[in-house]
């Protein structure tokens, strides 16, 4: 009986996650996100984004930023589960682990070997 209950809960969890992915894509796109906080933990030089920096994810799979994010300002994006993958026009990719996404807030982390960079963005209210 416990196995059946656990299997049922696992299926519900997977279904809920799949539904959230569609919602997350809708929340992410077609709004200009403005940087609210840019922090880094670990070893390395931190080049924080300047106040007022923005990023925009379009529904057609392209992105654009007013400041460089890991060496690029434009490119394509894809999303799978809680990961957004940015690729620039030269083919370099960056994985962003999304930790928060709602109508007004986007938080993601860029993990490297020696550090973790956390960026928090806000969107204008509707």
N, C-alpha and C positions, 0 to 999 in steps of 0.2 A: 504494500500500500504506500509506503514511504517513497519507493522508487517511482511509482506512478505520479505521486504528488510532485516530486522533484522534476520529473520529465515535463509535467504540465507547466510548472513555474518557469522552466527553461524556455519552453515554447512561447509563453507569454512574454518573457523578457526579450527574446529575439524579435517577436512581432512588434513590440513597443519600440525597440531600437530602430527597426526598419521604418516605422512611421515617423519617428523623430528625424531621420535623415532627410526625408522629403521636406519637412518643416524647416529644418536647419538651412537647406538650400534656399528656400523662399525667404528666410530671415536674413541671409547673408547678402543676397544679390540686390542690385539696383538701388543702392544707397551709398552715400559717401561717408565712410567711417573716419573719424578724426582721432588722432593719437591722444590718449589721456595719461598713459604711463608707459615707460620703457625702462625695464630693469634687467640687470644681468647678475647671475651668481656664478661663482667659480673663478677660473684663472683666464686672463686675457684682457685685451683692450676693449672697452665698451664705447662705441660710437652711437650715442642715443639719437633717436629721431628728434628733430626740432619741433617745438610747440607749433601746433597747427598743421602738422603733416597729415596727409590723408591717403586712404586706399579705397579703391572702388572695384568690386567684383561684378561683372556683367553676367547676365543669363546665358550669353553665347560662349562663355568659357574663357573670356579674357579678363585680365586685371590691369590696373594702372595705379601708380602711387606717385605722390608729389615728391617723395624722397626715396633714395635707394634702399631697398630691402635685400640684404645679402648680394649687393652688386648690381641690382637691376631696378628699373622703374616700371617696366611693362612686361607682358607675356601672357601665358595661358595658365589656367588653373583647373584642377579637378579635385573632387572630394570623394573620400571613401571612409565610412564610419566617422571617426573623430579627427581625421587627418585631411588637411588641405595641402595639395602639392602645387607649388608655384614653379613654373618653368619660364625662363626668359628666352629672348630671341636667339641666344647663342646655344640653347639647349641645357644650360645649367639648371638644376632643380633644387628646391628647398622645401622641406617638409615642415608643416606647421601643425602642432598638436593643439586642437581646439579644446579649451577647458571650460569656456562659457560662451554661449550664443543665445541672445534673446533680441527683442525688438530694438533695444537701445545699447546693448553691450556685447562686444566681441573680445574675448581674451584667447591668446594662443601662445605657445612656447616653441622656440627653435632650440632643439637640443644638439649640441656638438660634444665632442670628446671631453673637452676641458671646461665647458660652461653651459649654462641654460639661460637663454634670453627670453624674458616674459614681456609681451606687449599687450596693453589694454587699449581698446578703441571704443568710442561712443558714436552713436548715430543720432541725427536730429530727430526730435519727436515728430509724430504725424499730426 
